[in-house]
Amino acid sequence: MKSVLITGTSKGIGFETVLTFARGGYKVFATMRNPEAAASLKKHISDESLSVIIYKMDVDSDESVKHCIETIFKEHGTIDVLVNNAGIERHGSVEELPMADFKAIMETNYFGVIRCIQAVLPQMRENKKGCIINVGSVAGKISNTPLSAYSASKFALEALTESLAQEVKPFNIRVSLMQPGIIDTKMAQDISVDSNSKYPQVLRFGALFEESLKQPTPPSFVADAIFEIAKGDTWQLKHPVGPSALPFLGWRASMTDEQWVDWNAQTDEEWYNAVETTFGMNVRRGK
């Protein structure tokens, strides 16, 4: 039985990825900061007799990652697939978002991934096989307010993943980056409107998320895509996921950097009109 370690599994994409792999015949090591909050996952495990073991692991902590993964190796021998899913989001303008939030995002979304990779990779390299799947975002290619801090972490993850793939391919280790669009998760639902911001871009972008989530793409959609990559043999590096992913990436690619800045620096009325023209979405408040 092949094994997979998945981070950030208490909810959302990580939660669904655990169930998808377990139902697909994998032994799953489901890690999270607070296993006490995993009542729903534990119920699924019990009800379906799934081969899932929950481990406490905080990807922000060198010691926690090292201890958890060493324990898994000691108790189970091998990890065939690593899914780096754990992530957090904070939103606000560059001026107004506290420095602590910028640091927290990078600690989890970027350094946390590195910690897990460094802990698992020596065994994969020695065995000359393995699969590492990093959960990025279209925000790794598209940066705009109020998600500049989140985007910065996902841009960094894109760069890391590209370099990692080059390093480990000679050892027969596959590396993939997921690029989900707007997915119906708690994180996406929490892109709230800050009426106190000095920047109109912060106020209006949440409305685009709200409108998109009226036709939600469930996190299981991403979980299924991750599973297909893991059990297959593809060496494709990047995988846009969800109906909004390719349109968003194509939208950004169609503009120069300067055009992108101008598009997002428009007045409210110009911006709302442009969204309606481009995407057919009326995201004006009080419409």
C-alpha positions as CSV (number, residue, x, y, z in Angstrom):
1,M,0.0,0.0,0.0
2,K,1.4,3.4,-1.0
3,S,1.5,6.1,1.6
4,V,1.0,9.9,1.5
5,L,1.6,12.7,4.0
6,I,-0.8,15.6,3.7
7,T,-0.4,18.9,5.6
8,G,-3.2,21.2,6.7
9,T,-5.9,18.5,6.8
10,S,-8.5,19.8,9.3
11,K,-10.6,21.4,6.7
12,G,-11.0,22.5,3.1
13,I,-8.7,21.1,0.4
14,G,-6.5,19.2,2.9
15,F,-9.6,17.5,4.5
16,E,-11.0,16.4,1.1
17,T,-7.5,15.3,-0.1
18,V,-7.2,12.9,2.9
19,L,-10.6,11.3,2.1
20,T,-9.8,11.0,-1.6
21,F,-6.4,9.3,-1.1
22,A,-7.8,7.0,1.6
23,R,-10.8,6.0,-0.5
24,G,-8.3,5.4,-3.3
25,G,-6.3,2.8,-1.4
26,Y,-3.5,4.9,0.1
27,K,-2.3,4.8,3.7
28,V,-2.7,8.5,4.7
29,F,-0.7,10.4,7.3
30,A,-3.0,13.4,7.9
31,T,-1.2,16.2,9.7
32,M,-2.5,19.3,11.4
33,R,-1.7,21.8,14.2
34,N,-4.7,20.8,16.3
35,P,-5.9,17.2,16.0
36,E,-8.5,17.9,18.7
37,A,-10.4,19.9,16.0
38,A,-10.6,16.9,13.7
39,A,-13.9,15.5,14.8
40,S,-15.4,15.5,11.4
41,L,-12.4,13.8,9.8
42,K,-12.2,11.2,12.6
43,K,-15.9,10.4,12.0
44,H,-15.3,9.7,8.3
45,I,-12.3,7.6,9.2
46,S,-14.3,5.5,11.6
47,D,-17.5,5.3,9.5
48,E,-15.6,4.3,6.3
49,S,-12.8,2.2,8.0
50,L,-10.2,4.4,6.2
51,S,-6.5,3.8,6.5
52,V,-5.8,7.3,8.0
53,I,-3.5,8.2,10.9
54,I,-3.7,11.7,12.3
55,Y,-0.5,13.3,13.5
56,K,0.0,16.6,15.2
57,M,2.4,18.8,13.2
58,D,2.9,22.5,13.0
59,V,4.6,23.4,9.7
60,D,5.8,26.7,11.3
61,S,8.0,24.8,13.7
62,D,11.3,23.1,12.7
63,E,11.1,20.8,15.8
64,S,7.5,19.8,15.1
65,V,8.1,18.9,11.5
66,K,11.2,17.0,12.3
67,H,9.7,15.1,15.1
68,C,6.5,14.2,13.2
69,I,8.1,13.0,10.1
70,E,10.8,11.1,11.9
71,T,8.0,9.4,13.9
72,I,6.2,8.4,10.7
73,F,9.4,7.0,9.2
74,K,10.1,5.0,12.4
75,E,6.5,3.6,12.6
76,H,5.7,3.1,8.9
77,G,9.0,3.0,7.0
78,T,8.3,5.2,4.0
79,I,6.4,8.2,2.5
80,D,5.7,7.8,-1.2
81,V,3.9,11.1,-1.7
82,L,4.1,14.5,0.1
83,V,1.2,17.0,-0.4
84,N,2.1,20.4,0.9
85,N,-1.3,21.9,1.4
86,A,-1.1,23.8,4.7
87,G,-1.7,27.5,4.1
88,I,-3.0,30.7,5.7
89,E,-4.2,34.0,4.3
90,R,-4.3,37.6,5.6
91,H,-5.6,40.4,3.5
92,G,-5.1,44.2,3.3
93,S,-3.2,46.9,1.6
94,V,0.6,46.9,1.8
95,E,0.6,50.0,3.9
96,E,-2.1,48.8,6.3
97,L,-1.4,45.1,6.8
98,P,0.7,44.5,9.9
99,M,4.2,43.2,9.4
100,A,3.4,40.3,11.7
101,D,0.8,39.1,9.1
102,F,3.3,39.3,6.3
103,K,5.7,37.2,8.3
104,A,3.1,34.7,9.4
105,I,2.0,34.0,5.8
106,M,5.5,33.4,4.6
107,E,6.2,31.2,7.6
108,T,3.4,28.8,6.8
109,N,2.9,29.0,3.1
110,Y,6.6,29.1,2.1
111,F,9.0,28.1,4.9
112,G,6.5,25.4,6.1
113,V,6.7,23.8,2.7
114,I,10.5,23.9,2.7
115,R,10.6,22.2,6.2
116,C,8.5,19.3,5.0
117,I,10.4,18.9,1.8
118,Q,13.7,18.8,3.5
119,A,12.4,16.3,6.0
120,V,11.0,13.9,3.4
121,L,13.4,14.3,0.5
122,P,16.5,12.4,1.7
123,Q,14.4,9.2,1.9
124,M,12.9,9.8,-1.5
125,R,16.3,10.5,-3.0
126,E,17.8,7.4,-1.6
127,N,14.9,5.3,-2.8
128,K,15.0,7.1,-6.2
129,K,11.3,7.5,-6.3
130,G,8.6,9.8,-4.9
131,C,6.1,12.5,-5.6
132,I,5.9,16.0,-4.1
133,I,2.8,18.1,-4.8
134,N,2.7,21.7,-3.6
135,V,-0.7,23.5,-3.4
136,G,-0.1,26.9,-4.8
137,S,-2.7,29.2,-6.4
138,V,-3.4,31.4,-9.4
139,A,-2.3,34.1,-6.9
140,G,1.2,32.7,-7.6
141,K,0.9,34.4,-11.0
142,I,-1.6,37.2,-10.3
143,S,-0.9,39.8,-7.6
144,N,-3.5,42.4,-6.6
145,T,-4.9,44.1,-3.6
146,P,-5.9,43.0,-1.0
147,L,-4.0,39.7,-1.5
148,S,-0.5,41.1,-1.9
149,A,1.0,39.2,1.1
150,Y,-0.7,35.9,0.1
151,S,0.4,36.3,-3.5
152,A,3.9,37.0,-2.4
153,S,4.0,33.6,-0.6
154,K,2.5,31.8,-3.6
155,F,4.9,33.6,-6.1
156,A,7.7,32.3,-3.8
157,L,6.3,28.8,-3.8
158,E,6.2,28.8,-7.6
159,A,9.9,29.7,-7.8
160,L,10.8,27.1,-5.2
161,T,8.8,24.4,-7.0
162,E,10.5,25.1,-10.3
163,S,13.9,24.8,-8.8
164,L,13.1,21.7,-6.8
165,A,11.8,19.9,-9.9
166,Q,15.1,20.5,-11.7
167,E,17.1,19.2,-8.7
168,V,15.2,16.0,-8.1
169,K,14.2,14.8,-11.5
170,P,17.5,12.9,-11.9
171,F,16.4,10.9,-8.8
172,N,13.1,10.0,-10.4
173,I,11.1,12.2,-8.0
174,R,8.1,14.0,-9.6
175,V,7.2,17.5,-8.5
176,S,3.9,19.2,-9.3
177,L,2.4,22.6,-8.4
178,M,-1.4,22.9,-8.2
179,Q,-2.8,26.3,-9.2
180,P,-6.4,26.4,-7.9
181,G,-8.7,29.3,-8.9
182,I,-11.4,30.5,-6.6
183,I,-12.4,27.4,-4.5
184,D,-15.3,27.3,-2.0
185,T,-13.2,27.2,1.2
186,K,-13.3,29.1,4.4
187,M,-10.3,31.0,3.3
188,A,-12.0,32.2,0.1
189,Q,-15.2,33.1,2.0
190,D,-13.2,35.2,4.4
191,I,-11.9,37.7,1.8
192,S,-14.0,40.3,3.7
193,V,-14.6,43.9,3.0
194,D,-12.6,46.4,5.1
195,S,-14.6,49.6,5.0
196,N,-11.9,51.4,6.9
197,S,-9.2,51.0,4.3
198,K,-7.8,54.0,2.5
199,Y,-7.5,52.0,-0.7
200,P,-10.6,51.3,-2.8
201,Q,-9.0,48.1,-4.3
202,V,-9.2,46.5,-0.9
203,L,-12.9,47.3,-0.6
204,R,-14.0,46.0,-4.0
205,F,-12.0,42.8,-4.6
206,G,-13.9,40.8,-1.9
207,A,-17.1,41.4,-4.0
208,L,-15.5,39.5,-6.9
209,F,-14.9,36.5,-4.6
210,E,-18.4,36.7,-3.3
211,E,-19.9,36.7,-6.8
212,S,-17.7,33.8,-7.9
213,L,-18.7,31.7,-4.9
214,K,-22.3,31.9,-5.9
215,Q,-21.4,29.1,-8.3
216,P,-18.9,27.3,-6.0
217,T,-16.2,24.9,-7.0
218,P,-15.9,22.5,-4.0
219,P,-12.5,21.7,-2.5
220,S,-13.0,18.0,-3.5
221,F,-12.4,19.2,-7.1
222,V,-8.8,20.1,-6.2
223,A,-8.4,16.9,-4.1
224,D,-9.4,14.8,-7.1
225,A,-6.8,16.6,-9.3
226,I,-4.1,16.0,-6.7
227,F,-4.9,12.3,-6.5
228,E,-4.8,11.9,-10.2
229,I,-1.3,13.4,-10.4
230,A,0.0,11.3,-7.5
231,K,-1.3,8.0,-8.9
232,G,-0.3,8.8,-12.5
233,D,3.1,9.3,-14.1
234,T,2.9,12.9,-15.4
235,W,6.0,15.1,-15.2
236,Q,3.9,18.2,-16.0
237,L,5.0,20.9,-13.5
238,K,2.0,23.2,-13.2
239,H,-1.7,22.3,-13.0
240,P,-4.4,25.0,-13.1
241,V,-7.4,23.7,-11.3
242,G,-11.1,24.8,-11.3
243,P,-13.2,26.7,-13.9
244,S,-11.8,30.1,-12.9
245,A,-8.1,29.2,-13.0
246,L,-7.3,29.3,-16.7
247,P,-9.5,32.3,-17.4
248,F,-7.7,34.2,-14.6
249,L,-4.3,33.2,-15.8
250,G,-5.1,34.1,-19.4
251,W,-6.5,37.4,-18.2
252,R,-3.3,38.3,-16.6
253,A,-1.1,37.0,-19.4
254,S,-3.0,39.1,-21.9
255,M,-1.7,42.4,-20.3
256,T,1.6,43.9,-19.9
257,D,2.7,44.7,-16.3
258,E,1.9,48.3,-16.9
259,Q,-1.6,47.5,-18.2
260,W,-2.2,45.3,-15.2
261,V,-1.3,48.1,-12.8
262,D,-3.5,50.5,-14.7
263,W,-6.4,48.0,-14.8
264,N,-6.4,47.7,-11.0
265,A,-5.7,51.4,-10.4
266,Q,-8.9,52.4,-12.0
267,T,-11.7,54.3,-10.2
268,D,-14.4,52.1,-8.6
269,E,-16.9,52.8,-11.4
270,E,-14.3,52.1,-14.1
271,W,-13.2,48.9,-12.4
272,Y,-16.7,47.5,-11.9
273,N,-17.5,48.2,-15.5
274,A,-14.3,46.5,-16.6
275,V,-15.1,43.4,-14.5
276,E,-18.6,43.3,-16.0
277,T,-17.2,43.6,-19.5
278,T,-14.4,41.1,-19.0
279,F,-16.2,38.4,-16.9
280,G,-19.9,39.2,-17.3
281,M,-20.1,39.7,-13.5
282,N,-21.9,42.6,-11.8
283,V,-20.0,42.8,-8.5
284,R,-21.3,46.3,-7.5
285,R,-22.5,46.4,-3.9
286,G,-26.2,47.2,-3.5
287,K,-26.8,46.2,-7.1
